[in-house]
Amino acid sequence: MEPFKSVYSPGLVSLIGRLMSRHWAGFNAGAFENAVLPGLEALELKARAQLIADALHAQLPGDAEERNRILTAVLHPDPLDHAAAPSDEDGICGWGILPLTMIVGQYGLDAFDSSMAALAEMTKRFSSEFGIRHFLLADQGRALAIMSRWVDDPNRHVRRLVSEGTRPRLPWAMQLPALRADPAPALPLLSRLRDDPEEYVRRSVANHLNDIAKDHPALVTCIARDWMDGADQPRRALLRHACRGLIKAGDADTLAVFGRMPPRLAPVVPRLSADRVGMGDDLTIAADLSSTTTEPQELTVDYVLHFRKANGQLSPKVFKGTVLTLEAGESREFRRTHRFREVTTRRHYPGQHAVALRVNGRDSDRVAFHLDCAAS
């Protein structure tokens, strides 16, 4: 299987050169290829896109308005269903768009409105979520004013760009310090998109709110509480995804928004299948959930592993368990199996670890176990 960076292949470079030559007589396709191909193989994905962008910019007109006209002319004619498709002789789409958005973002600020319009066209064939951040950083108010008109655009990709492009912590992208510090300017746009007919757009709104929750958790809880009023199932799903980090962390106020009140249970005592495990072994975690109330209760039950760190302290990580309705006086067993294996995001250390259950944000007492592994 080829590495993902291969989306920027010599074939794509040649295709881009042909398309540029077709739409601008001054473009030298051979010189463009000579500037890109010798160094392409050694680079990773984003560096390949930047190399292509730099080589294109070196040949395109210096006037941003004229440059935007050419970059828009080479786009694939399908503005809706080619965002995940490869570029072809009809035009550029998919990952081929990223270098174009780099050019507009990095060199198009002096033609602000024209460049924003070009990014709106490009996002229909891939996404302009990276390029548009240059404009938000340069003049947030002006950029948001333009994007506010896109909320009602008939194209779902443009509407999604309003939310995705303004995400303060967008992965792979430049962060937006002003919106991280004060997300209020983007909130009216998110509110207008919360009931968008496309799940694709609503998912972006949820991810944007999840970004905000990392810096302003109480604000997102307040938004969720407000938006829950009269919410249909799609909006409720949006809010649950938006609050996933807060729910996983056991934030009591957020859990209450979703009807998860403090649990009324007999003491929850986790039971472990072994008090000593090794890497590659399974550990089964079980506990009885016994209602002490005369009313049904909605419960979110996760398990929390307290991993031993290099300094001997324990660090908790929450793992998804289940969501259930416990009837009045009912008892039910919770059971999950965790396999200990090496992962790139966590280093395991031998010694005492612990596990607890988290029920509607409340943690049970911990139960200790010993993990045997090489402290590599």
TIMAR-344518 format. One record per residue (C-alpha): x, y, z; residue in three letters; residue number from 1. Coordinates in Angstrom, 3 decimals. Example, Ala and Ser with C-alpha at 12.3 -4.5 7.8 and 13.67 -1.06 7.14 Angstrom:
<bafis>
{{12.300 -4.500 7.800} "ALA" 1}
{{13.670 -1.060 7.140} "SER" 2}
</bafis>
This chain:
<bafis>
{{0.000 0.000 0.000} "MET" 1}
{{1.452 3.349 -1.037} "GLU" 2}
{{1.994 6.000 1.644} "PRO" 3}
{{-0.641 8.704 1.747} "PHE" 4}
{{1.863 11.363 0.669} "LYS" 5}
{{1.737 9.709 -2.758} "SER" 6}
{{-1.412 11.684 -3.540} "VAL" 7}
{{1.172 14.276 -4.611} "TYR" 8}
{{2.700 12.160 -7.352} "SER" 9}
{{4.705 13.042 -10.460} "PRO" 10}
{{1.544 12.317 -12.418} "GLY" 11}
{{-0.428 14.921 -10.488} "LEU" 12}
{{2.373 17.454 -10.918} "VAL" 13}
{{2.317 16.929 -14.693} "SER" 14}
{{-1.482 17.202 -14.756} "LEU" 15}
{{-1.414 20.485 -12.818} "ILE" 16}
{{1.166 21.828 -15.266} "GLY" 17}
{{-1.017 20.929 -18.261} "ARG" 18}
{{-4.115 22.500 -16.725} "LEU" 19}
{{-2.264 25.703 -15.838} "MET" 20}
{{-0.863 25.960 -19.375} "SER" 21}
{{-4.351 25.488 -20.769} "ARG" 22}
{{-5.717 28.451 -18.798} "HIS" 23}
{{-2.723 30.801 -18.897} "TRP" 24}
{{-0.457 31.093 -21.899} "ALA" 25}
{{2.432 32.391 -19.807} "GLY" 26}
{{2.744 29.197 -17.764} "PHE" 27}
{{5.829 27.035 -18.496} "ASN" 28}
{{4.816 23.479 -17.573} "ALA" 29}
{{8.304 22.081 -18.143} "GLY" 30}
{{9.932 24.593 -15.800} "ALA" 31}
{{7.239 23.898 -13.208} "PHE" 32}
{{7.923 20.157 -13.315} "GLU" 33}
{{11.669 20.724 -13.121} "ASN" 34}
{{11.162 22.819 -9.988} "ALA" 35}
{{9.045 20.161 -8.265} "VAL" 36}
{{9.940 16.643 -9.322} "LEU" 37}
{{13.611 16.365 -8.221} "PRO" 38}
{{12.763 17.085 -4.582} "GLY" 39}
{{9.304 15.530 -4.372} "LEU" 40}
{{10.192 11.990 -3.278} "GLU" 41}
{{12.070 13.016 -0.124} "ALA" 42}
{{9.209 15.126 1.267} "LEU" 43}
{{6.181 14.273 3.398} "GLU" 44}
{{2.603 15.218 2.502} "LEU" 45}
{{2.341 18.869 3.582} "LYS" 46}
{{5.870 19.637 2.424} "ALA" 47}
{{5.016 18.212 -0.998} "ARG" 48}
{{1.949 20.447 -1.191} "ALA" 49}
{{4.048 23.473 -0.202} "GLN" 50}
{{6.701 22.645 -2.818} "LEU" 51}
{{4.013 22.525 -5.512} "ILE" 52}
{{2.516 25.791 -4.231} "ALA" 53}
{{5.904 27.540 -4.276} "ASP" 54}
{{6.673 26.360 -7.805} "ALA" 55}
{{3.256 27.480 -9.045} "LEU" 56}
{{3.524 30.868 -7.379} "HIS" 57}
{{6.917 31.453 -8.978} "ALA" 58}
{{5.323 31.221 -12.434} "GLN" 59}
{{1.907 32.779 -11.901} "LEU" 60}
{{1.232 36.516 -12.277} "PRO" 61}
{{2.244 38.771 -9.419} "GLY" 62}
{{-1.150 40.485 -9.443} "ASP" 63}
{{-3.348 38.617 -6.944} "ALA" 64}
{{-6.599 39.339 -8.808} "GLU" 65}
{{-5.252 37.835 -12.029} "GLU" 66}
{{-3.689 34.951 -10.118} "ARG" 67}
{{-7.020 34.174 -8.440} "ASN" 68}
{{-8.727 34.168 -11.842} "ARG" 69}
{{-6.305 31.536 -13.149} "ILE" 70}
{{-6.450 29.402 -10.001} "LEU" 71}
{{-10.234 29.394 -10.164} "THR" 72}
{{-10.252 28.559 -13.875} "ALA" 73}
{{-8.311 25.309 -13.360} "VAL" 74}
{{-10.812 23.916 -10.828} "LEU" 75}
{{-12.846 20.835 -11.669} "HIS" 76}
{{-16.284 21.784 -13.039} "PRO" 77}
{{-18.131 19.641 -10.475} "ASP" 78}
{{-18.622 21.879 -7.394} "PRO" 79}
{{-20.288 19.303 -5.167} "LEU" 80}
{{-19.268 15.664 -5.530} "ASP" 81}
{{-15.545 15.788 -6.366} "HIS" 82}
{{-14.130 16.870 -2.996} "ALA" 83}
{{-12.836 13.345 -2.363} "ALA" 84}
{{-12.007 12.552 -5.995} "ALA" 85}
{{-8.634 12.762 -7.765} "PRO" 86}
{{-7.896 15.549 -10.210} "SER" 87}
{{-8.325 14.719 -13.905} "ASP" 88}
{{-8.087 16.398 -17.293} "GLU" 89}
{{-11.307 18.297 -16.543} "ASP" 90}
{{-9.763 20.118 -13.610} "GLY" 91}
{{-8.186 20.073 -10.161} "ILE" 92}
{{-10.054 18.661 -7.170} "CYS" 93}
{{-9.393 16.585 -4.050} "GLY" 94}
{{-5.888 16.841 -2.577} "TRP" 95}
{{-4.743 18.724 -5.661} "GLY" 96}
{{-6.591 21.756 -4.261} "ILE" 97}
{{-4.417 22.128 -1.145} "LEU" 98}
{{-1.441 23.762 -2.939} "PRO" 99}
{{-3.853 26.234 -4.555} "LEU" 100}
{{-5.305 27.253 -1.196} "THR" 101}
{{-1.753 27.696 0.090} "MET" 102}
{{-1.033 30.187 -2.681} "ILE" 103}
{{-4.201 32.149 -1.987} "VAL" 104}
{{-3.680 32.126 1.762} "GLY" 105}
{{0.001 33.009 1.743} "GLN" 106}
{{0.006 35.548 -1.083} "TYR" 107}
{{-3.550 36.804 -1.560} "GLY" 108}
{{-4.170 39.143 1.365} "LEU" 109}
{{-3.782 42.260 -0.789} "ASP" 110}
{{-6.821 41.087 -2.784} "ALA" 111}
{{-8.846 40.159 0.285} "PHE" 112}
{{-12.347 39.842 -1.198} "ASP" 113}
{{-11.209 38.183 -4.417} "SER" 114}
{{-9.067 35.702 -2.490} "SER" 115}
{{-11.880 34.831 -0.115} "MET" 116}
{{-14.132 34.209 -3.129} "ALA" 117}
{{-11.444 31.966 -4.651} "ALA" 118}
{{-11.222 29.969 -1.415} "LEU" 119}
{{-14.999 29.532 -1.445} "ALA" 120}
{{-14.749 28.026 -4.930} "GLU" 121}
{{-11.807 25.819 -3.966} "MET" 122}
{{-13.517 24.458 -0.863} "THR" 123}
{{-16.247 23.007 -3.076} "LYS" 124}
{{-13.639 20.646 -4.558} "ARG" 125}
{{-11.720 19.798 -1.343} "PHE" 126}
{{-11.468 22.211 1.600} "SER" 127}
{{-10.046 25.677 2.169} "SER" 128}
{{-9.964 25.274 5.948} "GLU" 129}
{{-6.184 25.800 6.055} "PHE" 130}
{{-5.849 28.677 3.574} "GLY" 131}
{{-8.658 30.743 5.022} "ILE" 132}
{{-6.921 31.004 8.381} "ARG" 133}
{{-4.454 33.518 6.932} "HIS" 134}
{{-7.391 35.874 6.390} "PHE" 135}
{{-8.823 35.317 9.861} "LEU" 136}
{{-5.423 36.075 11.360} "LEU" 137}
{{-4.971 39.188 9.213} "ALA" 138}
{{-8.442 40.715 9.694} "ASP" 139}
{{-10.816 38.529 11.682} "GLN" 140}
{{-13.759 40.932 11.528} "GLY" 141}
{{-13.605 41.337 7.764} "ARG" 142}
{{-13.187 37.609 7.179} "ALA" 143}
{{-16.089 36.701 9.477} "LEU" 144}
{{-18.323 39.262 7.802} "ALA" 145}
{{-17.714 37.565 4.450} "ILE" 146}
{{-18.128 34.089 5.926} "MET" 147}
{{-21.433 35.080 7.536} "SER" 148}
{{-22.889 35.313 4.025} "ARG" 149}
{{-21.720 31.769 3.330} "TRP" 150}
{{-23.951 30.314 6.049} "VAL" 151}
{{-26.823 30.339 3.541} "ASP" 152}
{{-24.796 29.152 0.565} "ASP" 153}
{{-26.502 26.319 -1.353} "PRO" 154}
{{-23.224 24.361 -1.437} "ASN" 155}
{{-22.672 22.218 1.655} "ARG" 156}
{{-18.876 22.501 1.394} "HIS" 157}
{{-19.035 26.295 1.629} "VAL" 158}
{{-21.335 26.140 4.650} "ARG" 159}
{{-18.991 23.675 6.337} "ARG" 160}
{{-16.042 25.997 5.713} "LEU" 161}
{{-17.724 28.625 7.902} "VAL" 162}
{{-17.444 26.276 10.876} "SER" 163}
{{-14.343 24.260 10.002} "GLU" 164}
{{-12.263 27.216 8.873} "GLY" 165}
{{-12.889 29.093 12.128} "THR" 166}
{{-12.124 26.169 14.455} "ARG" 167}
{{-9.647 27.571 16.987} "PRO" 168}
{{-7.732 24.285 17.354} "ARG" 169}
{{-8.089 22.763 13.897} "LEU" 170}
{{-5.674 19.795 13.592} "PRO" 171}
{{-2.745 20.254 11.165} "TRP" 172}
{{-3.530 23.951 10.895} "ALA" 173}
{{-2.397 27.256 12.344} "MET" 174}
{{-4.305 27.951 15.529} "GLN" 175}
{{-6.420 31.094 15.861} "LEU" 176}
{{-5.280 32.748 19.108} "PRO" 177}
{{-7.962 35.446 19.073} "ALA" 178}
{{-10.786 32.914 18.724} "LEU" 179}
{{-9.157 30.649 21.298} "ARG" 180}
{{-9.126 33.515 23.767} "ALA" 181}
{{-12.630 34.715 22.861} "ASP" 182}
{{-14.790 32.391 20.737} "PRO" 183}
{{-17.782 34.762 20.890} "ALA" 184}
{{-17.365 36.225 17.361} "PRO" 185}
{{-17.834 32.780 15.779} "ALA" 186}
{{-20.752 31.647 17.953} "LEU" 187}
{{-23.532 33.358 15.940} "PRO" 188}
{{-22.299 31.511 12.832} "LEU" 189}
{{-22.316 28.172 14.646} "LEU" 190}
{{-25.811 28.851 15.941} "SER" 191}
{{-27.070 29.440 12.405} "ARG" 192}
{{-25.482 26.180 11.253} "LEU" 193}
{{-26.599 23.973 14.145} "ARG" 194}
{{-29.676 22.691 12.256} "ASP" 195}
{{-28.070 22.492 8.821} "ASP" 196}
{{-29.696 19.763 6.718} "PRO" 197}
{{-26.295 18.131 6.095} "GLU" 198}
{{-24.853 15.950 8.872} "GLU" 199}
{{-21.455 16.743 7.361} "TYR" 200}
{{-21.922 20.405 8.301} "VAL" 201}
{{-23.402 19.698 11.732} "ARG" 202}
{{-20.453 17.426 12.517} "ARG" 203}
{{-18.104 20.342 11.866} "SER" 204}
{{-20.124 22.525 14.246} "VAL" 205}
{{-19.781 19.810 16.897} "ALA" 206}
{{-16.023 19.589 16.377} "ASN" 207}
{{-15.741 23.370 16.609} "HIS" 208}
{{-17.589 23.365 19.935} "LEU" 209}
{{-15.360 20.544 21.157} "ASN" 210}
{{-12.363 22.756 20.336} "ASP" 211}
{{-13.882 25.590 22.371} "ILE" 212}
{{-14.557 23.226 25.285} "ALA" 213}
{{-10.833 22.630 25.708} "LYS" 214}
{{-10.350 26.293 26.618} "ASP" 215}
{{-13.846 27.329 27.799} "HIS" 216}
{{-15.642 24.248 29.155} "PRO" 217}
{{-18.296 26.178 31.086} "ALA" 218}
{{-19.206 28.159 27.956} "LEU" 219}
{{-19.822 25.006 25.922} "VAL" 220}
{{-21.905 23.520 28.728} "THR" 221}
{{-23.988 26.706 28.724} "CYS" 222}
{{-24.379 26.549 24.926} "ILE" 223}
{{-25.410 22.890 25.126} "ALA" 224}
{{-27.998 23.689 27.785} "ARG" 225}
{{-29.398 26.527 25.664} "ASP" 226}
{{-29.408 24.571 22.382} "TRP" 227}
{{-31.000 21.537 24.024} "MET" 228}
{{-34.226 23.521 24.414} "ASP" 229}
{{-36.526 22.209 21.691} "GLY" 230}
{{-33.712 20.169 20.135} "ALA" 231}
{{-34.582 17.422 17.669} "ASP" 232}
{{-32.568 14.217 17.397} "GLN" 233}
{{-29.955 15.573 14.918} "PRO" 234}
{{-29.210 18.557 17.145} "ARG" 235}
{{-29.031 16.369 20.221} "ARG" 236}
{{-26.518 14.160 18.387} "ALA" 237}
{{-24.520 17.272 17.467} "LEU" 238}
{{-24.440 18.387 21.107} "LEU" 239}
{{-23.426 14.978 22.390} "ARG" 240}
{{-20.513 14.910 19.936} "HIS" 241}
{{-19.617 18.495 20.824} "ALA" 242}
{{-19.525 17.669 24.524} "CYS" 243}
{{-17.752 14.326 24.162} "ARG" 244}
{{-14.624 15.525 25.928} "GLY" 245}
{{-16.588 17.016 28.808} "LEU" 246}
{{-18.732 13.890 29.115} "ILE" 247}
{{-15.682 11.641 29.087} "LYS" 248}
{{-14.077 13.818 31.763} "ALA" 249}
{{-17.177 13.354 33.912} "GLY" 250}
{{-18.171 17.020 34.009} "ASP" 251}
{{-21.264 16.945 36.206} "ALA" 252}
{{-22.891 20.070 34.734} "ASP" 253}
{{-22.514 18.751 31.192} "THR" 254}
{{-23.813 15.316 32.118} "LEU" 255}
{{-26.866 16.971 33.661} "ALA" 256}
{{-27.642 18.617 30.290} "VAL" 257}
{{-28.072 15.107 28.887} "PHE" 258}
{{-30.163 13.907 31.831} "GLY" 259}
{{-27.304 12.206 33.632} "ARG" 260}
{{-27.897 13.176 37.247} "MET" 261}
{{-25.755 12.012 40.195} "PRO" 262}
{{-26.225 8.230 40.367} "PRO" 263}
{{-28.294 6.736 43.143} "ARG" 264}
{{-26.600 3.395 43.573} "LEU" 265}
{{-25.304 1.115 46.235} "ALA" 266}
{{-21.512 1.473 46.552} "PRO" 267}
{{-19.894 0.440 43.287} "VAL" 268}
{{-16.931 -1.885 43.842} "VAL" 269}
{{-14.965 -2.941 40.734} "PRO" 270}
{{-13.931 -6.603 40.493} "ARG" 271}
{{-10.878 -7.597 38.468} "LEU" 272}
{{-10.222 -10.929 36.794} "SER" 273}
{{-6.624 -10.863 38.052} "ALA" 274}
{{-4.510 -8.815 40.411} "ASP" 275}
{{-1.455 -9.171 38.147} "ARG" 276}
{{-1.313 -8.918 34.339} "VAL" 277}
{{1.359 -8.658 31.664} "GLY" 278}
{{1.566 -6.897 28.328} "MET" 279}
{{-0.659 -8.718 25.869} "GLY" 280}
{{-2.950 -9.989 28.647} "ASP" 281}
{{-6.630 -9.196 29.085} "ASP" 282}
{{-8.060 -7.733 32.279} "LEU" 283}
{{-11.800 -8.060 32.831} "THR" 284}
{{-13.404 -5.307 34.888} "ILE" 285}
{{-16.825 -5.994 36.392} "ALA" 286}
{{-19.096 -4.357 38.951} "ALA" 287}
{{-22.695 -4.539 40.140} "ASP" 288}
{{-24.850 -1.479 39.532} "LEU" 289}
{{-27.697 -1.628 42.069} "SER" 290}
{{-30.347 1.077 42.103} "SER" 291}
{{-31.329 2.629 45.435} "THR" 292}
{{-34.177 4.759 44.062} "THR" 293}
{{-37.806 4.267 43.111} "THR" 294}
{{-37.337 5.906 39.720} "GLU" 295}
{{-35.529 4.860 36.524} "PRO" 296}
{{-32.158 6.536 35.986} "GLN" 297}
{{-30.034 7.078 32.911} "GLU" 298}
{{-26.426 6.072 33.498} "LEU" 299}
{{-23.235 6.666 31.545} "THR" 300}
{{-20.722 4.102 32.784} "VAL" 301}
{{-17.048 4.273 31.775} "ASP" 302}
{{-13.940 2.769 33.292} "TYR" 303}
{{-10.889 4.747 34.323} "VAL" 304}
{{-7.435 3.182 34.182} "LEU" 305}
{{-4.838 4.911 36.334} "HIS" 306}
{{-1.595 4.210 34.501} "PHE" 307}
{{1.721 4.318 36.307} "ARG" 308}
{{4.107 6.958 34.932} "LYS" 309}
{{7.910 6.989 34.944} "ALA" 310}
{{7.952 8.954 38.209} "ASN" 311}
{{5.678 6.416 39.911} "GLY" 312}
{{2.607 8.642 39.976} "GLN" 313}
{{-0.686 7.502 38.472} "LEU" 314}
{{-2.304 9.227 35.502} "SER" 315}
{{-5.983 8.521 34.662} "PRO" 316}
{{-7.339 7.692 31.219} "LYS" 317}
{{-11.038 7.166 30.584} "VAL" 318}
{{-12.272 4.328 28.358} "PHE" 319}
{{-15.788 4.154 26.979} "LYS" 320}
{{-18.122 1.749 28.718} "GLY" 321}
{{-21.872 1.857 28.153} "THR" 322}
{{-25.027 3.938 28.409} "VAL" 323}
{{-28.017 2.282 30.045} "LEU" 324}
{{-31.315 2.824 31.822} "THR" 325}
{{-31.441 1.262 35.272} "LEU" 326}
{{-34.984 0.694 36.456} "GLU" 327}
{{-36.136 1.305 40.024} "ALA" 328}
{{-34.556 -1.246 42.349} "GLY" 329}
{{-32.831 -3.026 39.444} "GLU" 330}
{{-29.336 -4.495 39.628} "SER" 331}
{{-27.216 -5.016 36.550} "ARG" 332}
{{-23.653 -6.147 36.014} "GLU" 333}
{{-21.199 -3.943 34.135} "PHE" 334}
{{-18.416 -5.878 32.406} "ARG" 335}
{{-15.640 -4.818 30.062} "ARG" 336}
{{-12.347 -6.386 29.018} "THR" 337}
{{-9.212 -4.304 28.531} "HIS" 338}
{{-6.231 -5.668 26.615} "ARG" 339}
{{-2.807 -4.332 27.539} "PHE" 340}
{{-0.804 -3.722 24.408} "ARG" 341}
{{1.859 -1.318 23.266} "GLU" 342}
{{0.534 1.825 21.590} "VAL" 343}
{{2.374 4.790 20.143} "THR" 344}
{{0.493 7.283 22.331} "THR" 345}
{{1.317 5.706 25.694} "ARG" 346}
{{4.380 4.223 27.309} "ARG" 347}
{{3.726 1.484 29.858} "HIS" 348}
{{5.706 1.147 33.073} "TYR" 349}
{{5.697 -1.866 35.400} "PRO" 350}
{{4.263 -1.671 38.883} "GLY" 351}
{{1.020 -0.890 40.594} "GLN" 352}
{{-1.840 0.496 38.478} "HIS" 353}
{{-5.492 0.977 39.403} "ALA" 354}
{{-8.970 0.987 37.923} "VAL" 355}
{{-12.220 2.704 38.879} "ALA" 356}
{{-15.671 3.020 37.351} "LEU" 357}
{{-17.046 6.434 36.434} "ARG" 358}
{{-20.844 6.599 36.645} "VAL" 359}
{{-22.442 9.883 35.582} "ASN" 360}
{{-19.204 11.649 36.384} "GLY" 361}
{{-18.717 10.099 39.806} "ARG" 362}
{{-15.767 7.765 40.353} "ASP" 363}
{{-15.885 4.644 42.471} "SER" 364}
{{-13.052 3.691 44.771} "ASP" 365}
{{-10.002 2.422 42.924} "ARG" 366}
{{-8.930 -1.203 42.850} "VAL" 367}
{{-5.201 -1.831 42.404} "ALA" 368}
{{-3.451 -4.375 40.183} "PHE" 369}
{{0.144 -4.975 39.114} "HIS" 370}
{{1.322 -4.685 35.521} "LEU" 371}
{{4.405 -6.621 34.408} "ASP" 372}
{{6.224 -5.140 31.421} "CYS" 373}
{{9.656 -4.085 30.253} "ALA" 374}
{{10.304 -0.464 31.159} "ALA" 375}
{{11.737 0.336 27.747} "SER" 376}
</bafis>
